[in-house]
């Protein structure tokens, strides 16, 4: 996964908007507080910083 800007928004098929950039930025800055399971899931999705 390449860099995602903080302002990036994903639009789901049903029209729902998800502020993915904000989520990723917050998760990365708070990675020290994430559980091992959450970090593993993020790493499996290709986020190198979660490994």
C-alpha positions in Angstrom: 0.0 0.0 0.0 1.4 3.4 -1.0 1.1 6.6 1.0 -2.5 7.7 1.6 -3.0 11.4 2.3 -4.8 12.4 5.5 -7.6 13.9 3.4 -8.2 10.7 1.4 -11.9 9.5 1.4 -13.1 6.1 0.1 -16.6 5.9 -1.2 -18.2 2.4 -0.7 -20.5 0.9 -3.2 -23.6 1.9 -1.1 -22.4 5.6 -1.2 -21.1 5.6 2.3 -17.9 7.7 2.7 -15.1 6.5 4.9 -12.3 8.9 5.9 -9.5 6.4 5.4 -6.7 8.9 5.5 -7.8 10.2 8.9 -8.2 6.6 10.2 -4.7 5.5 9.0 -3.1 8.6 10.3 -4.7 8.2 13.7 -3.9 4.4 13.9 -0.2 5.0 12.9 0.2 7.8 15.5 -1.4 5.6 18.2 0.2 2.3 17.2 1.8 1.9 20.7 -1.7 1.6 22.1 -3.1 -0.9 19.6 -3.5 -4.5 20.6 -1.3 -7.2 19.0 -4.4 -8.5 17.1 -5.1 -5.1 15.6 -1.5 -4.6 14.6 -1.4 -8.1 13.0 -4.5 -7.3 11.0 -3.1 -4.0 9.8 0.2 -5.7 8.9 -1.7 -8.4 6.9 -3.4 -5.6 5.0 0.1 -4.4 3.9 0.8 -1.6 6.4 4.6 -2.0 7.0 4.6 0.2 10.1 2.2 -2.2 11.9 4.6 -5.2 11.4 
